[in-house]
Amino acid sequence: MTGYGSGQATSKKMEVLCEIKSVNNRFIDISFKGYSLPNDLEEYIKNQIKKKFLRGSFEVKIFDNFQSDHSYELNEESIRNLKKSLKSSKDFKHINLKLSDLKDIPGLLVVKTSKKNIAMLGKKALNIAIKKLVESRAREGQKIEKIILVKTLFLKNAHHKLFKSAPSLLRHREKAIRKKFIQKKIDISKDEIANEVSNLAIKHDIAEELERINFHIESLNKLFKLKNAHGKKMDFILQELFREVNTLSVKIEKSDLKDLALTMKLKVEELREQALNLE
């Protein structure tokens, strides 16, 4: 589920900020940007996120605003390489360089931050960011659940229409068979027609599919009444529902009802995408 949360924690010498962004993922994945964090802080962050969330890709960034708690070191090897490069270049021989000209060269100036302060303030900032991320994802989840409920209602109404129309499908098939025999001038008895219709009725019977589709739709409705997380369970139900609707669309030949079944299939695919947004 997509979401964003930020938090900050301050001491006399520095301010640490934490940002967490989350996007859809069937599993849980955590990555870091910004400072190279102490291993114990990274583990703490991972554990805190896993306690609160069941799935999603999380990008965590921790950085500070104040520089008073920093120490600086010059990378002597980088300076030697730079000096060597400048000496060998004709263009730079007569140019006086200042530190301000060199400070942004990657690796030349190493900034060191107190790991103790970063860890202490980082944890505080992280907990605030997680709380805001939970709130952000909850708001997003409410919007998505409304969309899902509308699509589920469509499936329920479509199922009802197909259920009522199922008996007419057999009559439609019988009529089509008779028409085919007449057009081809095939001499066939009523018993043979009845036998042909019976065989096709078995082949194109949709009663079982309709029954299972109804079961899966009811399962979705029950799922939304639960307060706990249900994204993964919804994935499974929609997978089964898609299989039944796909079979249904293959069996139905009457054009208007086939179109309805294909639309149901499309709606289930959309629901499967939306389900990734749920915890």
N, C-alpha and C positions, 0 to 999 in steps of 0.2 A: 504494500500500500504506500502511496506517495505521502510524504509529510516533511515537515521541517521544524526544528526546535533549536533554540540558542540559549545560552546561559553565560553569566560572568561572575567571577569571584575576585575580590580585591583585598590586597594587603597594603601596608605602608609603602612598600617598594615597587609593587607591580600589580598588574591586573591581567587575569587570565580569562580568555574567552573560549567557549566551546560551541561549535556548530555541528548539528547532525542532520543529514539529509537521508531520506529513505525512498526507495523505489520498489517496484514489484519484483518478487522472486519467490519461487515455490519453496525455497529453503531459506536458511539464514546465512548471510555473508556480510562480513564487517571489514572495511578497509580504512586506512588512515591517511590523512594529508597534513601538511604543515611540518612542525618540528618532529624530529626523531624522538619518540617518547621512551622513557624507561620501561623495561619489560614488564615490571610489576604493575605500572599504570595501564599499559595496554591490556594486560590480563584483566585488570579491574574493570576497564571499560567494556571489554567483551562480555564479561560475566553479568554486568549490570544490564546490558542490552538484551542478552539472552533471557534474563529474568522477566523482562517486561514484554518481549515480543517473540512470537513463534516463527515468523518468517519475514523475509524482506532483505534487500541489499542496503546496507547502512554505510554512509561515508562520514567519518568523524574527523573534524579538524579542530585542533587545540593550538592557540597562539596567544601571545601577550602583547599588550599595548605599551607598557612602560619599560624603559631601557635601564633604569637605575640598578637593577639587580643582575645586570649582564657583565660579563668579563669578555675581553677580546684578545685574540691571539692572531698573529700574522703567520700565514703558511709560508715558511721559509723556502720550501722547495718550489712553490708557485712563484715566489718573488724572484728566485734565481732563474727560473725558466723565462719569466717575463723580461728580466734584465738582459738575458741572452738574446731574446727575440728582438728587443728594442735596439741593441747594439748592431745586430745584423741587418737592420732595416735602415735604408738611406733616408726615408721620409721622416723618421723620428729622431735623428741624430742631434738636431738643433732645437728640439722642443723641450721646454721645462714642464715636467708633469708634477701635479700636486696630489696629495692623498685623496682629495675629493674626486679627482679624475679616475682613481683606481678602485675606490671602495665598492663599486658595483661589479667588478670583475669576479665571476664565480670562483669560489675556492680560495681567493686571496686573503680575505679577512674572515676568520672563524669566530662566530658569535657563540659564547657559552652562557647558558642560563642555569641558575640553581635548580637542579633536578628535584631537590626536596620541596622547594616552593611550588614548582610546576606541578608536582604530584599532588600536594595538599590542595592547592587552589583548583587544579584541574578536576579533581574529584567533585568538589563543590559545584563548579561550573557545569560539569557533566550531568549531575543529578537534576539541576535546574533545566538543562537542555532536554533531558529525557522526559521530564514532566510535561514540557511544552510540546514535545514531539508526540507524546501520547494524546494530548488534547487535539493536536492538529490532525492526527490520523483518525481520531474519533469523529471529528467533524466531517472529514472526507468519507469515512465509512457510512455515516448516516445518509449522505447524499447518494452514495452508491447503492445502499440497500433499498432506497426508494426506487431507483432505476430498475433494480433487480425484481422488486415486487411487481412493478408494472409489466415487465416482460413475462414474469411467471403467471400473472393474471391472463395475459394474452394466450399463453400455452393452455391454461385451464379452459378458456372459452373455445379455443380451437379444438381441443380434445372433445369437448361436449358436442360441438358441431359434427365432428367426424363420427362420434359414437352414434348420434342420431341418424346419420347418413349411411351408416354401414349396411343396413338391409337393402338400401337402394342400389348399392354397388353390385350385388348379385344379380338384380334385375337388369342392371346396365350391361353386365357381362353376357347374360342370356340373350338380350336383344342384339348385342354385337355379333354373337355367334350365329344367330338365326340369319342376320343380315348378310354375313359372310357366306353362308351356305347358299342363300338365295342368289346372291350376286355371281357366285361361281357355278350356279345351277347344279348343286350337289343334291342328289336324292338321298335323304336321310330320315329315319323315323323319329317320332317324338321321344321314344325311349332312348335312342342314341343321342339325341340332343340333350336330354335330361342327364345322361351319363357324362357327356362332355362338360356340361355346366357343373355337375357335381365335382368332377376332377379339378376344374378351374377354381371352383369355390374353395376347395381345400388348399390349393396352391396360393390363392390370393386372399385367404381369410386373414383379417386384421384384428380379430377379437383379442388374441393374446397380447399383441403389441399395444392395443388400446388399454388393456387392463394394466400392463406393466407401466405404461406411460402415466396413467392416472396415479399409480402407486408412487412413482418417482416425484410427480408434482406435489402430491400430498406430503411426501417426505421433505421437500423443499420448504413448504409452508410451515411444517412443524419445526424445522431447523431454525427458522427466523424467530420463533418464539423463545428459543433458548437464549440465555444471557451470556453464556460462555462463548469462546471463539469457535467458529465453525467453518472457516475457509477451506481447510483440507477435506473435510467431510463433504462439503458442497462440491468440490472438484470431483470426487468419486461419484456422487449422485448424478451430476451433469454428464459425466462420461458414459454412465449407463443409459441415461435418458437420450443422449445423442445416438447411441447404438440402436435403440428402439425406434426413434423417429426416422432414422435413416432407412431402416428396414420397412417401415410404414410407407415412406415416400416411394420406395421401389415397388411395393405391392399394388399401390393404388394407380389405376389407369385413367379414371374419370378426371378430365382436365382441371375443373375448378377445385376438386378436392385434392388432387395432386399438388396444385399450386399452394394450397393451404398447408399441406404436409411439408412442402419445401420451405415455406415461410417459417414454419415451426422449427425446422432444422437450422435455419439461419439465426433464429432467436436463441436457440440453445448454444450455438457457436458464440454469439455475443455474450451470453451469460457466462460461458466458460472463461472468456476474457475478463469479464467483470469480477469473477470469483477470485482472480489473482490479487485483486485489491483488498480482499478481506483477510483478516487475521486468521 
